[in-house]
Amino acid sequence: MNQSDKKNLEFIQNAGVSYFLQDSPRNWFENAKNNSKKENFNENDQKLKSINEVIIDIQKHQTPLKNSANKLVMYDGNIDAKVMFVGEAPGREEDEIGVPFVGRAGKLLNKMLAAIKLRRDEVYITNVVNWRPPNNRTPTDEEILEFLPYLQRQIDIVEPDYIFLLGGVAAKAILSTPVGLGKLRGQWHEYKSMYLNKIIYTIASYHPAFLLRSPQYKKASWEDLQMLQKKLNDEK
Ligand code: URA
């Protein structure tokens, strides 16, 4: 194949025209069920690759937060999840082991998930900021904006149907508003990405760490969780 044929082929493949370009003949009688499994496997493979690329980009990104933190904290759970949970930033325990929501707030999050019949490995859990801020301080607006593209890329890769925002920082980042949770919670918002051909229904509610300090807000949090559960049940 000469160079210009190769370029042409690459151009056609990049344009998505791969139907007539397979290396081997298509087996039209292959079991359809197997086929969809295989496609799913390939899709997840691709998602994993793309998430790993985001991780590499965050590692390369220069920020003072990186100098004071130990481990990059990216995600836990399922890259093919219907529901994505977004927190604020890693705390001490998360920073030590590199997994989000493993400390006290994480234990409460696990209980919140269980209350609506979800397991951690069924959802995708991440944070707005991926390095622990010194002394667990709240990320600044500049830091939120600095890390937002990485969060947006994760949403584009995972393509969840629903996003559950845990706390004011996640709400500010994703809903682009400083409006408080008291006003934002209890209703569905729409998140749109220019790379996804769908609306992602998004709800903002209280952060588990806040609920540990202020248990009187657990009732409102439970109502928000039930709104999510209802959406998931209605799909069945
Ligand atoms: N709080 C967060 O917002 N994220 C974590 O991962 C842990 C605690």
Boltz pocket constraint, residues with backbone or C-beta under 6 A from the ligand:
constraints:
  - pocket:
      binder: B
      contacts: [[A, 87], [A, 88], [A, 89], [A, 90], [A, 91], [A, 94], [A, 99], [A, 100], [A, 101], [A, 102], [A, 103], [A, 105], [A, 106], [A, 126], [A, 127], [A, 166], [A, 209]]
      max_distance: 6.0
